Amino acid sequence: MINLTNANNALTSYFFQNCRVKCYATAAPLFSCGALTAGCVCGNTRRIGICSGSDPMATSDKTKTRDAGKTKARILAAAKKEFAKHGLAGARVDEIAERAKANKRMIYHYFGSKEDLFQVVLEEAYLDIRTAEQKLDLDNMPAMDALEKLVRFTWAYYLKNPEFITLVNSENLHRARHLKKSKLIPEISAKFVGMMDELLDRGVREGTFRLGLDPTQVNITIAAIGYYYLTNRFTGSIVFDRDLTAPEALAARIEFNVETIKRLVAA
């Protein structure tokens, strides 16, 4: 006859050695399997489901990683709005924490300081627009059409993401001291200039672009003709006695931008 007491003791011993569930009070290992009750020398017991042989702490670590990622994302989104609205000097960590539903301690834990957080927000802003540009599939269309698509995209991006412009304005007030420390910005910027360089070379081969165009100058001009208009649209409306924010004015401006860039590069 099977000795049930010995069998149960053997099973108990096995799970003490192989299951890593810990007692919350003493951190001593608990045993669990099927209908067994997890127990500890401290007297705490609780019912646990069937033991899978896996480490429950690993699952807990994955959950913590996901939660940390979500917290960081909320902090970055809140910081982007706060920095865009008030600039680096005027932004308050308290406001960022409240927007992100996080505490200040977590902000400093993940990002180090307000200055470091601002740098990450800037890097994310540049990465977002550069990533979107890479998805335009400009290689699979005639060079002039590709250039027009890029000009229209840039204008639309500025309109949909006004925080990008204000963040860049703020960093220029600080003479780009945060971007100077970034390892990411040179990498993504080089890819952007390289994309324009290839586009201009293709246009020359197709006979639609003139020789000798500087890809950096073309990129700056595409950005400038939209950037300047939008950053000065309120003062410009007064100076030129015209509502530069009206839908028809914005529509007319993008057509002017496209024509200007096409004339600039045309053979």
RODO-2510 file (C-alpha; in nm, 4 decimals, decimal comma):
residues 267
     n   res          X          Y          Z
     1     m     0,0000     0,0000     0,0000
     2     i     0,1237     0,3507    -0,0834
     3     n     0,2080     0,5612     0,2195
     4     l     0,0221     0,8854     0,1449
     5     t     0,2033     1,0739     0,4166
     6     n     0,5456     0,9903     0,2712
     7     a     0,4249     1,0695    -0,0799
     8     n     0,2925     1,4074     0,0276
     9     n     0,6159     1,4863     0,2131
    10     a     0,8183     1,3965    -0,0962
    11     l     0,5946     1,6175    -0,3132
    12     t     0,6255     1,8992    -0,0651
    13     s     1,0035     1,8670    -0,0633
    14     y     1,0136     1,8708    -0,4435
    15     f     0,8177     2,1940    -0,4741
    16     f     1,0155     2,3664    -0,2028
    17     q     1,3241     2,2998    -0,4147
    18     n     1,1785     2,3665    -0,7616
    19     c     0,9103     2,6344    -0,7264
    20     r     1,0328     2,9886    -0,6740
    21     v     0,7190     3,1530    -0,5405
    22     k     0,8197     3,3565    -0,2375
    23     c     0,6406     3,4417     0,0839
    24     y     0,5694     3,8147     0,0937
    25     a     0,6470     3,8311     0,4647
    26     t     0,9729     3,6361     0,4860
    27     a     1,0878     3,5868     0,1246
    28     a     1,1064     3,2140     0,2043
    29     p     1,0157     2,9786    -0,0828
    30     l     0,6592     2,8529    -0,1018
    31     f     0,5441     2,5268    -0,2540
    32     s     0,2430     2,4971    -0,4801
    33     c     0,0866     2,2435    -0,7085
    34     g    -0,2704     2,1632    -0,7976
    35     a    -0,4822     2,1661    -0,4843
    36     l    -0,1856     2,2121    -0,2525
    37     t    -0,1835     2,5227    -0,0404
    38     a     0,1286     2,7376    -0,0471
    39     g     0,2698     2,7609     0,2998
    40     c     0,5528     2,9214     0,4902
    41     v     0,7074     2,8972     0,8328
    42     c     0,5652     3,2418     0,9082
    43     g     0,2187     3,0900     0,9040
    44     n     0,1001     3,2618     0,5861
    45     t    -0,0829     3,0348     0,3470
    46     r    -0,2627     3,0945     0,0212
    47     r    -0,4126     2,8866    -0,2540
    48     i    -0,2105     2,8854    -0,5767
    49     g    -0,2965     2,7339    -0,9119
    50     i    -0,1231     2,4421    -1,0794
    51     c     0,2539     2,4740    -1,0860
    52     s     0,3746     2,5086    -1,4457
    53     g     0,7402     2,4544    -1,3653
    54     s     0,8174     2,8085    -1,4840
    55     d     0,9476     3,0926    -1,2762
    56     p     0,6646     3,3250    -1,1681
    57     m     0,9196     3,5946    -1,0952
    58     a     1,0149     3,6041    -1,4646
    59     t     0,6560     3,6883    -1,5541
    60     s     0,6609     3,9570    -1,2887
    61     d     0,9789     4,1040    -1,4370
    62     k     0,8200     4,1172    -1,7837
    63     t     0,5167     4,2948    -1,6401
    64     k     0,7405     4,5459    -1,4645
    65     t     0,9286     4,6075    -1,7911
    66     r     0,6028     4,6714    -1,9782
    67     d     0,4808     4,9021    -1,7026
    68     a     0,8101     5,0921    -1,7067
    69     g     0,7838     5,1349    -2,0828
    70     k     0,4315     5,2729    -2,0518
    71     t     0,5373     5,5099    -1,7758
    72     k     0,8296     5,6409    -1,9821
    73     a     0,6018     5,6918    -2,2824
    74     r     0,3527     5,8904    -2,0730
    75     i     0,6318     6,1033    -1,9298
    76     l     0,7741     6,1777    -2,2751
    77     a     0,4308     6,2685    -2,4148
    78     a     0,3613     6,4978    -2,1204
    79     a     0,7083     6,6514    -2,1372
    80     k     0,6706     6,7199    -2,5082
    81     k     0,3567     6,9257    -2,4447
    82     e     0,5048     7,1065    -2,1459
    83     f     0,8335     7,1945    -2,3196
    84     a     0,6546     7,2969    -2,6395
    85     k     0,4254     7,5290    -2,4460
    86     h     0,6705     7,6821    -2,1978
    87     g     1,0188     7,6084    -2,3311
    88     l     1,2937     7,4491    -2,1278
    89     a     1,3206     7,7293    -1,8734
    90     g     0,9473     7,7658    -1,8140
    91     a     0,8568     7,3972    -1,8091
    92     r     0,7863     7,2507    -1,4654
    93     v     0,8597     6,8931    -1,3676
    94     d     0,5563     6,8996    -1,1368
    95     e     0,3303     6,9663    -1,4364
    96     i     0,4947     6,6912    -1,6385
    97     a     0,4457     6,4443    -1,3539
    98     e     0,0806     6,5411    -1,3177
    99     r     0,0146     6,5099    -1,6914
   100     a     0,1908     6,1734    -1,7039
   101     k     0,0182     6,0412    -1,3904
   102     a     0,3630     5,9695    -1,2507
   103     n     0,5661     6,1108    -0,9659
   104     k     0,8714     6,3340    -0,9909
   105     r     1,0936     6,0634    -0,8466
   106     m     1,0177     5,8371    -1,1450
   107     i     1,1009     6,1173    -1,3901
   108     y     1,4416     6,1671    -1,2324
   109     h     1,4913     5,7904    -1,2085
   110     y     1,4279     5,7328    -1,5791
   111     f     1,5745     6,0513    -1,7275
   112     g     1,8180     6,1969    -1,4737
   113     s     1,7253     6,5663    -1,4891
   114     k     1,4951     6,8123    -1,6611
   115     e     1,7744     6,8987    -1,9043
   116     d     1,8278     6,5329    -1,9907
   117     l     1,4535     6,4832    -2,0344
   118     f     1,4438     6,7808    -2,2714
   119     q     1,7216     6,6258    -2,4782
   120     v     1,5328     6,2968    -2,5080
   121     v     1,2156     6,4829    -2,6104
   122     l     1,4129     6,6663    -2,8796
   123     e     1,5678     6,3452    -3,0064
   124     e     1,2267     6,1797    -3,0224
   125     a     1,0868     6,4773    -3,2149
   126     y     1,3618     6,4647    -3,4768
   127     l     1,3447     6,0872    -3,4957
   128     d     0,9710     6,1019    -3,5609
   129     i     0,9931     6,3337    -3,8610
   130     r     1,3009     6,1601    -4,0044
   131     t     1,1332     5,8198    -3,9714
   132     a     0,8191     5,9484    -4,1421
   133     e     1,0292     6,0876    -4,4292
   134     q     1,1945     5,7501    -4,4818
   135     k     0,8490     5,5950    -4,5271
   136     l     0,7536     5,8208    -4,8201
   137     d     0,8867     5,5674    -5,0716
   138     l     1,0517     5,8407    -5,2790
   139     d     1,2753     5,5966    -5,4643
   140     n     0,9880     5,4511    -5,6647
   141     m     0,8758     5,7641    -5,8515
   142     p     1,0291     6,0232    -6,0843
   143     a     1,2660     6,2569    -5,9027
   144     m     1,0564     6,5707    -5,9547
   145     d     0,7441     6,3961    -5,8239
   146     a     0,9422     6,2666    -5,5270
   147     l     1,0682     6,6153    -5,4465
   148     e     0,7167     6,7574    -5,4610
   149     k     0,5947     6,4815    -5,2311
   150     l     0,8664     6,5669    -4,9810
   151     v     0,7805     6,9395    -4,9901
   152     r     0,4115     6,8676    -4,9331
   153     f     0,4892     6,6192    -4,6571
   154     t     0,7116     6,8696    -4,4734
   155     w     0,4403     7,1357    -4,4819
   156     a     0,1729     6,8927    -4,3643
   157     y     0,3960     6,7620    -4,0867
   158     y     0,4562     7,1128    -3,9517
   159     l     0,0832     7,1812    -3,9513
   160     k    -0,0026     6,8553    -3,7751
   161     n     0,2879     6,8712    -3,5295
   162     p     0,3252     7,2326    -3,4152
   163     e     0,5176     7,1112    -3,1089
   164     f     0,8079     7,0214    -3,3376
   165     i     0,8526     7,3832    -3,4432
   166     t     0,8294     7,5223    -3,0914
   167     l     1,0725     7,2620    -2,9565
   168     v     1,3252     7,3509    -3,2270
   169     n     1,2761     7,7208    -3,1503
   170     s     1,3445     7,6542    -2,7840
   171     e     1,6626     7,4581    -2,8579
   172     n     1,7891     7,7361    -3,0834
   173     l     1,7527     7,9782    -2,7919
   174     h     1,9955     7,7498    -2,6071
   175     r     2,2331     7,7375    -2,9062
   176     a     2,1652     7,3650    -2,9585
   177     r     2,3537     7,2678    -2,6439
   178     h     2,1383     6,9575    -2,5975
   179     l     2,1627     6,8376    -2,9576
   180     k     2,5406     6,8781    -2,9386
   181     k     2,5450     6,6031    -2,6761
   182     s     2,3227     6,3706    -2,8779
   183     k     2,4656     6,0641    -3,0482
   184     l     2,1373     5,9988    -3,2275
   185     i     2,0946     6,3276    -3,4146
   186     p     2,4110     6,3055    -3,6316
   187     e     2,3155     5,9532    -3,7369
   188     i     1,9589     6,0269    -3,8444
   189     s     2,0576     6,3607    -4,0007
   190     a     2,3224     6,1922    -4,2145
   191     k     2,0600     5,9520    -4,3473
   192     f     1,8307     6,2443    -4,4308
   193     v     2,0999     6,4336    -4,6221
   194     g     2,1964     6,1097    -4,7955
   195     m     1,8365     6,0584    -4,9059
   196     m     1,8287     6,4061    -5,0622
   197     d     2,1684     6,3544    -5,2247
   198     e     2,0443     6,0369    -5,3950
   199     l     1,7245     6,2120    -5,5029
   200     l     1,9150     6,5014    -5,6609
   201     d     2,1539     6,2651    -5,8422
   202     r     1,8582     6,0719    -5,9805
   203     g     1,6975     6,3941    -6,1001
   204     v     2,0168     6,4853    -6,2861
   205     r     2,0238     6,1424    -6,4526
   206     e     1,6581     6,1823    -6,5531
   207     g     1,7340     6,5242    -6,6995
   208     t     1,4942     6,7158    -6,4742
   209     f     1,7378     6,8586    -6,2152
   210     r     2,0362     7,0837    -6,2785
   211     l     2,3875     6,9930    -6,1772
   212     g     2,5648     7,1208    -5,8665
   213     l     2,2797     7,1272    -5,6164
   214     d     2,3848     7,0980    -5,2524
   215     p     2,1531     6,8496    -5,0722
   216     t     2,1941     7,0308    -4,7394
   217     q     2,0979     7,3661    -4,8927
   218     v     1,7943     7,2120    -5,0627
   219     n     1,6841     7,0522    -4,7353
   220     i     1,7236     7,3810    -4,5487
   221     t     1,5241     7,5673    -4,8130
   222     i     1,2382     7,3160    -4,8054
   223     a     1,2211     7,3477    -4,4276
   224     a     1,2645     7,7256    -4,4252
   225     i     0,9852     7,8214    -4,6640
   226     g     0,7355     7,6367    -4,4475
   227     y     0,8960     7,6926    -4,1083
   228     y     0,9269     8,0701    -4,1395
   229     y     0,5694     8,1117    -4,2598
   230     l     0,4218     7,9111    -3,9744
   231     t     0,6363     8,0548    -3,6955
   232     n     0,5486     8,4083    -3,8089
   233     r     0,1911     8,3576    -3,9214
   234     f     0,0398     8,5651    -3,6391
   235     t     0,2742     8,8634    -3,6645
   236     g     0,2736     8,8262    -4,0425
   237     s    -0,1034     8,8542    -4,0489
   238     i    -0,0718     9,1987    -3,8915
   239     v     0,2295     9,3156    -4,0921
   240     f     0,0862     9,2101    -4,4305
   241     d    -0,2779     9,2811    -4,3404
   242     r    -0,3767     8,9307    -4,4465
   243     d    -0,4963     8,6317    -4,2463
   244     l    -0,2085     8,3916    -4,2971
   245     t    -0,3856     8,1272    -4,0870
   246     a    -0,6938     8,1019    -4,3096
   247     p    -0,7404     7,7687    -4,4916
   248     e    -0,7223     7,9353    -4,8320
   249     a    -0,4007     8,1148    -4,7325
   250     l    -0,2417     7,7885    -4,6169
   251     a    -0,3487     7,6145    -4,9384
   252     a    -0,2025     7,8950    -5,1488
   253     r     0,1208     7,8851    -4,9524
   254     i     0,1932     7,5169    -5,0090
   255     e     0,1384     7,5583    -5,3832
   256     f     0,3831     7,8496    -5,3775
   257     n     0,6338     7,6359    -5,1846
   258     v     0,6123     7,3524    -5,4364
   259     e     0,6569     7,5847    -5,7334
   260     t     0,9496     7,7617    -5,5646
   261     i     1,1407     7,4390    -5,4965
   262     k     1,0725     7,3008    -5,8425
   263     r     1,2074     7,6167    -6,0034
   264     l     1,5113     7,6035    -5,7737
   265     v     1,6188     7,2564    -5,8880
   266     a     1,4904     7,2522    -6,2482
   267     a     1,7400     7,1862    -6,5282
***
